Amino acid sequence: MSAVQQHLYFLSVALAIGLLIGLERGWQERKAEEGHRVAGLRTYGLLGLLGGVVGLLSEHFGPLILGLAFVALIGGLTAIYIVNLPTEKDVGITSLVAALLTFGFGALAAVGEVAVAAASAVVTTLLLSYKPQLHRWVRGLEMAELRAGIKLLIISVVCLPILPDRGFGPWQALNPFEIWWMVVLIAAISFVGYFAVKIGGPRRGVIFTGLFGGLASSTAVTLNLARTERRGGGMTTLLAAGILFACGTMFPRMLLVASLINPSLFRMLVIPALVMSLLAYGPAMRYWRSGLSKDPDIGAPLQNPLELKAALGFGALLMVILVLGKALQAWFGDAGLLALAAISGITDVDAITLSLSRMSDGDVTMRICATGIVIAGAVNSMAKTGLAAIIGGRRMGARVGLPLLLAAFGGLVATWIWVW
């Protein structure tokens, strides 16, 4: 491609970027009378082209010309904005910022960053077109949820990078960076699960609540639905379906968490996780269909999108399990690790899943790690059976217990066949 052809290509991209953003801005202001629009399709197209031309000129005359042109554009657009301010009902500066971005994207395309400029323009257009949805989402956002999002950013963006990435303590088992990264991972998955339940709403039915509530915490869903049954909801079948959906979701979650830490574990865990999920989801679907005549108001299974104290407690539990895992392996070999997995699974599967996944990169075989993860999931399923029976009563325990026990047994058998 010759220099002339290349320059024409860059200018064409700059013009297309301006027309794309101008199309969205023009559509938003389509009802405004002619002459009352600050900028439309043609103006934005010309702004993109102007950015492209100035970008090409800056390569010959230096970057100063690009900066001066940008400052001049800011002054001109600001003057137009101030002049039109008394007659405009909408005093937002979105169009002004969009115009500046259009110029910048055009200049970026002209200096050869075509992919970056085009992608940025598409994202900008998407944000501009989703104004009503974004405003509605902000209005529906609660203060606790906003604070939870900020806390998640603090523990991930602020705290994580400053932690040392090396081993400390007995057997060098405690790596602050890796431990905190695991805390962030679990917190982020729970955060997503919380908003999935909120967006769908518990009134959408037990499938949505069970699936996405289980992504955040299957224990929380089990407790909530068992309490609903204890209050005399009279919908044991549907509530049991919700518990099974949540518990079935725990197994793909275990697979996801383990694979993120060590992708090689995916092949070993995918079959046991699939078997356990199907053995839980099958009866759940049957219960849901048989009790579909009445959709229960089960309430929100999750009350806090991100409990920082719980996250810190999870980190402390993870540290204990990491040290115990190394100790038991040193003292009793693989049998000690599997015993630890069974004990840990009574209360939580995430900590032992993360611990074993991390240890699989070292001196522990992946077979042992995969087996320990499945054992933890199986024990946790049996523990939820007892939880549902104690809180929800004998009928709830009977409906939930057999499928979960079958899922636990099926996972162990699948591990023996597939892994060993």
CORHU-V41894 format. One line per field, one symbol per residue. ss: DSSP state (2 for helix, 1 for strand, 0 for the rest). burial: b if it has 9 or more other ideal C-beta (glycine too) atoms within 8 Angstrom, else e. A space follows every 50 residues. Layout:
ss->???
burial->???
This chain:
ss->00222222222222222222222222220000000000002222222222 22222222222002222222222222222222222000000002222222 22222222220002222222222222222022222222220022222222 22222222222200001102220112222222222222222222222222 02220222222222222222222222222200000222222222222222 22222222222000222222222222222222222222220000000000 00000002222222222222222222222222022222222222000002 22222222200000022222222222222222222222222202222222 22222222222222222200
burial->eeeeebbebbbebbbbbbbbbbbbbbeebeeeeeeebebbbebbbbbbbb bbbbbbbbeeeeeebbeebbeebbeebbebbeebeeeeeeeeeebbebbb bbbbbbbbbbbeebeebbebbbebbeebeebeebeeeeeeeeeebbebbe bbbbbbebbbeebeeeeeeeebbbbbbbbbbbbbbbbbbbbbbbbbbeeb ebeeebbbbbbbbbbbbbebbbbbbbbbbbeebebbbbbbbbbbbbbbbb bbbbbbbbbebbeebbebbbebbbbbbebbbbbbbebbeebeeeebebee bbeebbeeeebbebbebbbebbbbbbbbbeeeebebbbbbbbebbeebbb bbbbbbbbbbeeebebbbbbbbbbbbbbbbbbbbbbbbbebbbebbbbbb bbbbbbbbbbbbbbbeebbe
